[in-house]
Amino acid sequence: MTRMHTLKSTLVVIMSAVAWLGVGPMRSAADTWPQGSVRFIVPLGPGSAADIGARLVADRLAARWGKPVVVENRPGGDAVIGIAAFVSANDDHTLLFAPSGTFTIQPFVHEKLPYDATRDIVPIARVSNTIVAIASPASLNVASLGELVALARADPGKLNWTGTSIAEFVFAGFVRTSALAMSRVPYRDAQQALADLAEGRIHAAVHAMALVQPLIQAGRVKALAITNRARAPIWPEVATVGEAGFPELTVDGLVGLFGPRGMASERRERIAADIAAIADDPAVAARLAATGQVVNFGTPSAFAAAIEEQRGKAAAVAALGLKPGR
């Protein structure tokens, strides 16, 4: 009897050790992932803010996982090409790293898409927020967003504007609901749009602050406000649209990592936890700041909620009968 008791005690100790080490049958499926190299598809070109963020995250995750994490740029087609490649891969080792604005507005712009973003793109973690500026040429002599709106009302039809991504949708809705007679000028090339802004041919632009910053530093353009909820530490002097008195213009540029449809929540949480640790690295924050982003980690559920809010804003604009061109 004593011998049997001793054997049972020994087995308990062994099983406890196995569980503590996380090996054998006690190890969860999430712990065995990744089993090989991981691919991040970025639907934007090399050197874009999302691309730089993807490579920062990829390098650090590769070190944590002991597996290669490769970034693949698939730009073009208003991000449809890259997102379609991610969805069609149907592989849990192929992930999407992108601004959510690339796909939240697509249903309102494109009549047909090769995927359903609400079903096929699953949030894993928000990594950062892009800082989006509302800017005017220095020659327009407006010092604030309020002054721009007042000028548009004082001289209907004189001013025009341009923009990009989800912020463009939100601004279009604001122009309509505020009865501002400002015409929208579409551009395929953001650099040309900003060149025209600097020359005064465009009176307002809603663009990533990183693109506008060189013109601001040259004294040719003024940032009137940022569309983000909070002031950006890298541009603390620029007010938010909420502080400027126009909270309806609030929209954050959400950038993060996404998985394929059906990805287990356990795995998403594990990857998100690894990204949370990366987000605490001051070197990551400094590098993202140089591209006009602020680190703003979000769990899968928090990221999903923020994306749904963004979709709601886009849908509200579309309900006004507006369909900003690309």
C-alpha positions as CSV (number, residue, x, y, z in Angstrom):
1,M,0.0,0.0,0.0
2,T,2.8,2.3,0.9
3,R,4.5,1.5,-2.4
4,M,1.3,2.3,-4.3
5,H,1.1,5.6,-2.5
6,T,4.7,6.4,-3.4
7,L,4.0,5.6,-7.1
8,K,1.0,7.9,-7.2
9,S,3.0,10.7,-5.5
10,T,5.7,10.3,-8.1
11,L,3.3,10.5,-11.0
12,V,1.7,13.7,-9.5
13,V,5.1,15.3,-9.3
14,I,6.0,14.3,-12.9
15,M,2.6,15.5,-14.3
16,S,3.0,18.8,-12.5
17,A,6.5,19.3,-13.9
18,V,5.2,18.6,-17.4
19,A,2.4,21.1,-17.0
20,W,4.8,23.7,-15.6
21,L,7.2,23.2,-18.5
22,G,4.4,23.5,-21.0
23,V,5.4,20.5,-23.0
24,G,3.8,17.2,-24.1
25,P,0.0,16.8,-24.0
26,M,-0.5,19.7,-21.5
27,R,0.8,22.2,-24.1
28,S,-1.9,24.2,-25.9
29,A,-2.1,24.5,-29.7
30,A,-1.4,28.3,-29.5
31,D,2.0,27.5,-27.8
32,T,3.2,25.6,-30.9
33,W,2.6,28.5,-33.2
34,P,4.3,29.6,-35.4
35,Q,5.6,26.3,-36.8
36,G,7.5,28.0,-39.6
37,S,8.1,31.5,-41.1
38,V,5.3,34.1,-40.8
39,R,4.5,36.5,-43.6
40,F,3.1,40.0,-43.1
41,I,1.4,41.4,-46.2
42,V,1.3,45.2,-46.4
43,P,-1.1,46.6,-49.0
44,L,1.0,49.8,-49.3
45,G,4.4,50.5,-50.8
46,P,7.9,50.3,-49.2
47,G,8.7,53.2,-47.0
48,S,5.1,54.0,-46.1
49,A,4.3,54.5,-42.4
50,A,2.5,51.1,-42.3
51,D,5.5,49.4,-44.0
52,I,7.9,50.8,-41.5
53,G,5.7,49.8,-38.6
54,A,5.3,46.3,-40.0
55,R,9.1,45.9,-40.3
56,L,9.7,47.1,-36.8
57,V,7.1,44.6,-35.4
58,A,8.3,41.8,-37.7
59,D,11.9,42.1,-36.6
60,R,11.0,42.0,-32.9
61,L,8.5,39.2,-33.2
62,A,11.0,37.1,-35.1
63,A,13.4,37.4,-32.2
64,R,10.7,36.4,-29.7
65,W,9.3,33.5,-31.8
66,G,12.6,32.2,-33.1
67,K,11.1,32.1,-36.6
68,P,11.5,34.4,-39.6
69,V,8.8,37.1,-40.1
70,V,8.9,38.4,-43.6
71,V,7.2,41.6,-44.8
72,E,5.8,41.5,-48.3
73,N,4.6,44.7,-49.9
74,R,1.6,44.3,-52.3
75,P,0.5,47.9,-53.1
76,G,-2.0,49.0,-55.7
77,G,-5.6,48.9,-56.5
78,D,-6.6,51.1,-53.5
79,A,-5.2,48.3,-51.3
80,V,-7.5,45.7,-52.8
81,I,-4.6,43.8,-54.3
82,G,-2.7,43.3,-51.1
83,I,-5.8,42.5,-49.0
84,A,-7.1,40.0,-51.6
85,A,-3.7,38.3,-51.5
86,F,-3.9,38.0,-47.7
87,V,-7.5,36.7,-47.8
88,S,-6.8,34.2,-50.6
89,A,-3.8,32.8,-48.8
90,N,-6.1,31.3,-46.2
91,D,-3.1,30.5,-44.1
92,D,-2.7,31.3,-40.4
93,H,1.0,32.0,-41.0
94,T,0.0,34.8,-43.4
95,L,-1.1,38.0,-41.6
96,L,-2.1,41.5,-42.8
97,F,-0.4,44.6,-41.4
98,A,-2.3,47.7,-42.5
99,P,-4.3,50.8,-41.6
100,S,-7.9,49.8,-41.0
101,G,-8.9,52.7,-43.2
102,T,-7.8,50.8,-46.2
103,F,-10.7,48.5,-45.9
104,T,-13.4,50.2,-43.8
105,I,-14.3,52.6,-46.6
106,Q,-13.8,50.2,-49.5
107,P,-17.5,49.0,-49.6
108,F,-18.6,52.6,-50.0
109,V,-16.1,53.2,-52.8
110,H,-16.0,50.0,-54.8
111,E,-19.1,48.3,-56.2
112,K,-17.5,44.8,-55.9
113,L,-14.7,43.4,-53.8
114,P,-13.1,39.9,-53.8
115,Y,-13.6,39.6,-50.0
116,D,-15.8,40.7,-47.1
117,A,-13.7,42.6,-44.7
118,T,-16.1,42.2,-41.8
119,R,-15.8,38.4,-42.2
120,D,-12.4,37.8,-43.7
121,I,-10.2,40.2,-41.7
122,V,-9.9,39.5,-38.0
123,P,-8.3,42.1,-35.7
124,I,-5.3,40.9,-33.7
125,A,-3.7,44.0,-32.2
126,R,-3.7,47.8,-32.8
127,V,-0.1,48.9,-33.0
128,S,-0.3,52.7,-33.6
129,N,-2.4,55.6,-34.6
130,T,-1.5,57.7,-37.7
131,I,-1.6,61.4,-37.0
132,V,-3.9,63.1,-39.6
133,A,-3.7,66.8,-40.1
134,I,-6.1,69.3,-41.6
135,A,-3.8,71.8,-43.2
136,S,-4.1,75.0,-45.3
137,P,-1.5,77.0,-47.3
138,A,0.3,79.7,-45.5
139,S,-0.9,82.1,-48.2
140,L,-4.5,81.6,-47.1
141,N,-3.8,83.4,-43.8
142,V,-6.0,81.3,-41.6
143,A,-4.7,80.4,-38.2
144,S,-7.2,77.8,-37.0
145,L,-9.9,75.4,-38.2
146,G,-12.5,77.8,-37.0
147,E,-11.1,80.5,-39.2
148,L,-11.1,78.2,-42.2
149,V,-14.8,77.4,-41.7
150,A,-15.6,81.0,-41.2
151,L,-13.9,81.9,-44.5
152,A,-15.7,79.2,-46.3
153,R,-19.0,80.5,-45.1
154,A,-18.2,84.1,-45.8
155,D,-17.2,83.4,-49.4
156,P,-19.2,80.3,-50.6
157,G,-17.7,78.4,-53.5
158,K,-14.3,80.0,-53.3
159,L,-12.5,77.3,-51.3
160,N,-11.7,73.7,-52.2
161,W,-10.3,70.7,-50.4
162,T,-8.7,67.3,-50.8
163,G,-8.1,64.3,-48.6
164,T,-7.4,60.6,-48.3
165,S,-8.6,57.5,-46.5
166,I,-11.3,57.5,-43.8
167,A,-10.5,61.1,-42.8
168,E,-11.5,62.1,-46.3
169,F,-14.9,60.5,-45.7
170,V,-15.4,62.2,-42.4
171,F,-14.4,65.6,-43.8
172,A,-16.8,65.2,-46.7
173,G,-19.6,64.5,-44.3
174,F,-18.7,67.6,-42.3
175,V,-18.7,69.8,-45.4
176,R,-22.2,68.5,-46.3
177,T,-23.8,68.7,-42.9
178,S,-22.2,72.1,-42.2
179,A,-23.5,73.4,-45.5
180,L,-20.1,74.6,-46.5
181,A,-19.7,75.4,-50.2
182,M,-16.3,73.8,-50.6
183,S,-15.5,71.7,-53.7
184,R,-13.5,68.5,-53.4
185,V,-10.6,68.0,-55.7
186,P,-9.6,64.3,-56.2
187,Y,-6.0,63.3,-56.6
188,R,-4.4,59.9,-57.4
189,D,-1.0,61.2,-56.2
190,A,-0.8,62.5,-52.7
191,Q,2.5,64.3,-53.4
192,Q,0.9,66.3,-56.2
193,A,-2.0,67.2,-53.9
194,L,0.4,68.6,-51.3
195,A,2.4,70.4,-53.9
196,D,-0.8,72.2,-55.0
197,L,-1.6,72.9,-51.3
198,A,1.7,74.6,-50.8
199,E,1.1,76.7,-53.9
200,G,-2.3,77.8,-52.7
201,R,-4.2,76.0,-55.5
202,I,-5.7,73.8,-52.8
203,H,-7.2,75.5,-49.7
204,A,-7.5,72.6,-47.3
205,A,-6.0,69.1,-47.2
206,V,-6.8,66.2,-44.9
207,H,-3.6,64.1,-45.0
208,A,-1.2,62.2,-42.8
209,M,0.9,64.6,-40.8
210,A,4.1,62.9,-41.8
211,L,3.5,64.0,-45.4
212,V,2.5,67.5,-44.5
213,Q,5.3,68.1,-42.0
214,P,8.1,69.1,-44.5
215,L,5.8,71.8,-45.9
216,I,5.0,73.0,-42.4
217,Q,8.7,73.2,-41.5
218,A,9.3,75.2,-44.7
219,G,6.7,77.7,-43.7
220,R,4.5,77.0,-46.7
221,V,1.7,75.2,-45.0
222,K,0.0,75.5,-41.6
223,A,-1.5,72.6,-39.6
224,L,-4.9,73.8,-38.3
225,A,-5.8,70.8,-36.3
226,I,-5.3,67.0,-36.1
227,T,-8.3,64.6,-36.4
228,N,-7.1,62.4,-33.6
229,R,-8.7,62.2,-30.2
230,A,-5.6,63.3,-28.3
231,R,-2.8,65.7,-29.1
232,A,0.2,64.1,-30.6
233,P,3.3,64.3,-28.4
234,I,5.4,64.8,-31.5
235,W,3.3,67.9,-32.4
236,P,2.0,69.1,-29.0
237,E,1.2,72.6,-30.3
238,V,-1.4,71.4,-32.8
239,A,-4.9,71.3,-31.4
240,T,-7.3,68.4,-31.9
241,V,-10.5,68.9,-33.9
242,G,-12.4,68.4,-30.7
243,E,-10.4,71.2,-29.0
244,A,-11.0,73.4,-32.0
245,G,-14.8,73.0,-31.6
246,F,-15.5,70.4,-34.3
247,P,-15.6,67.0,-32.5
248,E,-17.6,65.5,-35.4
249,L,-14.3,65.5,-37.4
250,T,-12.6,63.2,-34.9
251,V,-11.1,60.1,-36.4
252,D,-8.0,58.1,-35.6
253,G,-5.8,56.4,-38.2
254,L,-5.8,52.8,-36.8
255,V,-2.8,50.7,-37.8
256,G,-2.3,47.1,-36.8
257,L,-2.1,43.4,-37.4
258,F,-4.9,41.2,-38.7
259,G,-5.4,37.5,-39.0
260,P,-7.5,35.4,-41.3
261,R,-11.1,34.4,-40.8
262,G,-11.4,31.6,-38.2
263,M,-8.2,32.4,-36.4
264,A,-8.5,31.1,-32.8
265,S,-9.0,33.8,-30.2
266,E,-6.4,32.2,-28.0
267,R,-3.8,32.6,-30.7
268,R,-4.8,36.2,-31.4
269,E,-4.5,37.0,-27.7
270,R,-1.1,35.4,-27.5
271,I,0.2,37.4,-30.5
272,A,-1.3,40.6,-29.1
273,A,0.5,40.0,-25.8
274,D,3.8,39.8,-27.7
275,I,3.0,43.0,-29.6
276,A,2.1,44.7,-26.3
277,A,5.6,43.9,-25.1
278,I,7.1,45.4,-28.3
279,A,5.0,48.5,-28.0
280,D,6.6,49.3,-24.6
281,D,10.0,49.6,-26.4
282,P,11.0,53.3,-26.5
283,A,13.0,52.7,-29.7
284,V,9.8,51.5,-31.4
285,A,7.9,54.6,-30.3
286,A,10.7,56.9,-31.5
287,R,10.9,55.2,-34.9
288,L,7.1,55.4,-35.4
289,A,7.1,59.0,-34.3
290,A,9.4,59.8,-37.1
291,T,6.8,58.5,-39.5
292,G,3.9,60.5,-38.0
293,Q,2.5,57.8,-35.8
294,V,2.0,57.3,-32.0
295,V,2.2,53.9,-30.4
296,N,-1.3,53.0,-29.2
297,F,-1.5,49.3,-28.4
298,G,-4.9,47.7,-28.4
299,T,-6.1,44.2,-27.6
300,P,-8.1,42.2,-30.2
301,S,-11.4,43.4,-28.7
302,A,-10.3,47.0,-28.3
303,F,-9.0,47.1,-31.9
304,A,-12.2,45.5,-33.2
305,A,-14.4,48.1,-31.3
306,A,-12.3,51.0,-32.7
307,I,-12.7,49.6,-36.3
308,E,-16.5,49.2,-35.9
309,E,-16.6,52.9,-34.8
310,Q,-14.7,53.8,-37.9
311,R,-17.0,51.8,-40.1
312,G,-19.9,53.6,-38.5
313,K,-18.5,56.9,-39.4
314,A,-18.0,55.9,-43.0
315,A,-21.5,54.5,-43.2
316,A,-23.0,57.7,-41.8
317,V,-21.2,59.7,-44.6
318,A,-22.3,57.2,-47.3
319,A,-25.9,57.6,-46.0
320,L,-25.7,61.3,-47.0
321,G,-25.3,60.2,-50.6
322,L,-21.6,61.0,-50.7
323,K,-19.1,58.8,-52.4
324,P,-15.7,60.4,-52.3
325,G,-13.6,59.2,-55.2
326,R,-10.2,57.6,-54.9
